[in-house]
């Protein structure tokens, strides 16, 4: 058996004299091992935290790139022929053309049938169902065109008189609302249904045509 070597350690005594304390070599080996273990543990923890940080940043970037954006609605055309005629309500028509843009990259949108409603002074004056359910690919635009007239447009003489009164001031303001239930498609995954409605304010001039400041103006879109 190997003899254990003792290394003297001097410590002061109560009366000021130096006392010697002896530790074995194994004591110092254990201390070195403990120090190495602590350093390795700290190094492993640092690597683990670095991986977590990297994964967090990567997930955040993916979330930003795959986060669905709402479809964008613009009123491209809107007109009421015969608006300047005194008895035009008898054959009143509202003709409109709305473009719907999917601004997402690699995200498609499924639409259920869309309902359009026309308002004047917050009163419903007509509406109709547009299109059958359809799918809109990413970065794609769909045109919604319709004519409200007859049974789909409830305009009487009193309302027409109000139209012409506003017309004398230069502008008649309407609100076109479009509602649908939509789902987003990301690769093979489909989101739950979201009830969506767009509110488009439209102003027409004396000729019954949409005014320039309202044309292709982006409509607010809401989810409920």
C-alpha positions, 0 to 999 in steps of 0.5 A: 500500500502506498503511504499517504503524504500529508501537506502541512497547512499553517493556521494561527493559534489563539496566542498568535503562534502558527498551527499546522493542519494536514490534508491528504492528497485525496482531499485536493483531488476531490476539490479539483474534481468538484471544481471541474464538475461545477465548470462542466455543469455551468457549460452544459447549462449555458449550451442548453439556454443558448439552444432554448434562445435559438429555438425561441427566436426561430419559432417567433420568426416562423410565427410572424411568417405564417401568421394569417392576415385578414383579407383586404376589401376595396370598392372598385366600382359603385354607381346608382344610375338615374340618381338625378332623376326625380322618379328614378326610384321606380327602376332604382339599381345599385351596381358595384364591383368589390375586389377581395385580396388575399395578402398572405404568402403560402396561406389560402382562404376558404370562404363560405357564401358571402352576404352583401348588405347596403345601408343608407343612414344606418338603414338596410336598403337592400342585400343579396348573397354573392357567390357559392363557397370558394377558395382563394389562393395566396396572393390572389384577388377575387372580384365580387360583382352584383346588381341590387335592384327590384326585390333586392333593393328596397328604395321607396319615394321617401328614401329617394327624396333623401338621396336627392336632398343629399345630392344637392349638397354634392355627395350621397353616402352609403355603406356596403357591408360584406359578411362571410365565414372564413377559414385559413389553410396553411399547407394541410392544416385548416383553421377554425371558422372565423366570422368576418365582415367588411364595412365599406363607406362609399360616396357618389356624386351628382352623376351617381358614380363613385367619387374618386376619394372612395374608389379603391379605398381599403375597407375595415375588416373585422372578426367576431 
